[in-house]
Amino acid sequence: MIEISRRSALAIVAGGVVSTGIAYAAVSSFSDEDLVRVTLEKYLGTLNMRIEHLQQFVLAFRDRNPWIFPSEKLSDAVTLAEELKLGTARRLLPQQKREDLVHFDRWVIAEFHMLTDYAWRSSPSDPIRFTGWQSCTNPFAKLDPPQNA
């Protein structure tokens, strides 16, 4: 009878999980929405946002900043790593790729605050909506031209 140690069993299970992840990444491609969602959830927690609003946000973000998105392969790898809660895998990337991802993360978060009502909701449980670009978000701004008396 063949006896399998606990280490061997764990190695086999780990190999199966890794193989499944690699196969999944090889046969499917994540969308831009997936990358943006995992990036935002990494910093802001779970988002209460309908897919339509997320798609509108990503479309507006991509239109405004087309050069910010990482390459498709890097995007898919980061999305998979974040989905599997392996975010520390970024440390294995070359320095320039890590800097590009940090740059992307910062732009996504900044644009998210400007193009959605995330910061203006009355409760964290309220859904997040895409609002589009607002020329001025200062509630105390007086945009009327001064009147000459």
C-alpha positions in Angstrom: 0.0 0.0 0.0 1.3 3.5 -0.9 1.4 5.9 2.0 1.2 9.6 1.3 2.5 12.0 3.9 0.7 15.2 4.9 3.3 17.3 3.1 2.9 15.4 -0.1 -0.8 15.8 0.0 -0.5 19.5 0.7 2.0 19.8 -2.2 -0.4 18.0 -4.5 -3.3 20.3 -3.5 -1.2 23.4 -3.8 0.0 22.3 -7.3 -3.6 21.7 -8.3 -4.6 25.1 -7.1 -1.7 26.8 -8.9 -2.4 24.8 -12.1 -6.1 25.7 -12.0 -5.2 29.4 -11.6 -2.7 29.3 -14.5 -5.1 27.4 -16.7 -7.9 29.9 -15.9 -5.7 32.8 -16.7 -4.6 31.2 -19.9 -8.1 30.5 -21.3 -9.8 33.7 -20.2 -9.0 37.3 -20.2 -10.2 39.7 -17.5 -11.9 42.9 -18.5 -10.9 46.4 -17.6 -13.8 46.5 -15.1 -12.3 43.5 -13.3 -8.9 45.2 -12.9 -10.5 48.5 -11.7 -12.8 46.7 -9.3 -10.0 44.6 -7.6 -7.8 47.7 -7.5 -10.5 49.8 -5.8 -11.5 47.0 -3.4 -7.9 46.6 -2.4 -7.8 50.2 -1.1 -11.5 51.0 -0.3 -13.0 47.6 0.6 -16.0 46.0 -1.0 -17.8 48.3 -3.3 -21.6 48.6 -3.4 -21.8 49.6 -7.0 -23.9 48.3 -9.9 -22.0 46.9 -12.9 -23.5 49.6 -15.2 -22.0 52.4 -13.1 -18.7 50.6 -12.9 -18.7 50.2 -16.6 -19.5 53.9 -17.1 -16.7 54.8 -14.7 -14.1 52.6 -16.5 -15.1 53.9 -19.9 -14.8 57.5 -18.7 -11.5 56.7 -17.0 -10.1 55.0 -20.1 -11.2 57.9 -22.3 -9.5 60.5 -20.1 -6.3 58.4 -19.4 -5.7 55.8 -22.1 -2.0 55.6 -21.3 -2.5 54.7 -17.6 -3.8 51.1 -18.1 -1.2 48.4 -17.8 -0.6 46.0 -20.7 -3.3 43.3 -21.2 -1.0 40.5 -19.9 0.1 42.5 -16.8 -3.5 43.5 -16.2 -4.8 39.9 -16.3 -2.0 38.8 -14.0 -2.7 41.5 -11.5 -6.4 40.8 -11.6 -5.9 37.1 -11.0 -3.4 37.7 -8.2 -5.8 40.1 -6.5 -8.8 37.8 -7.0 -6.8 35.0 -5.4 -5.6 37.3 -2.6 -2.0 37.0 -3.7 -1.4 40.8 -3.9 2.1 40.3 -2.5 3.1 38.7 -5.8 3.6 42.3 -7.1 6.9 42.3 -5.3 8.1 39.7 -7.8 7.6 42.1 -10.7 10.5 44.2 -12.1 10.8 47.7 -10.5 9.3 49.6 -13.5 6.2 47.3 -13.7 5.6 47.8 -9.9 5.9 51.6 -10.4 3.5 51.5 -13.3 1.0 49.6 -11.2 1.3 52.0 -8.3 0.8 54.9 -10.7 -2.3 53.2 -12.1 -3.7 52.5 -8.6 -3.3 56.2 -7.7 -5.0 57.4 -10.8 -7.9 55.0 -10.5 -8.5 56.1 -6.9 -8.3 59.8 -7.7 -10.6 59.6 -10.7 -13.0 57.3 -8.7 -13.4 60.1 -6.2 -14.0 62.7 -8.9 -16.3 60.7 -11.2 -18.5 59.0 -8.6 -20.5 60.0 -5.5 -18.3 57.8 -3.3 -17.3 60.6 -1.0 -20.7 62.3 -1.0 -22.9 59.4 0.2 -24.7 59.8 3.5 -23.9 56.2 4.5 -21.3 53.6 3.6 -24.1 51.2 2.7 -25.5 53.6 0.1 -24.8 52.4 -3.5 -22.0 54.2 -5.3 -23.1 55.9 -8.6 -21.2 57.2 -11.5 -21.8 60.9 -11.8 -19.4 61.9 -14.5 -17.0 64.8 -14.6 -18.2 67.8 -12.6 -16.4 71.1 -13.4 -16.5 72.2 -9.8 -17.2 70.1 -6.7 -16.9 72.9 -4.2 -20.4 73.2 -2.6 -19.6 76.8 -1.6 -18.4 78.1 -5.0 -20.2 81.1 -6.4 -20.1 80.6 -10.2 -22.3 83.6 -11.1 -20.4 86.6 -12.5 -20.3 89.5 -10.2 -23.0 92.1 -10.6 -22.0 95.8 -11.1 -24.1 98.0 -8.9 
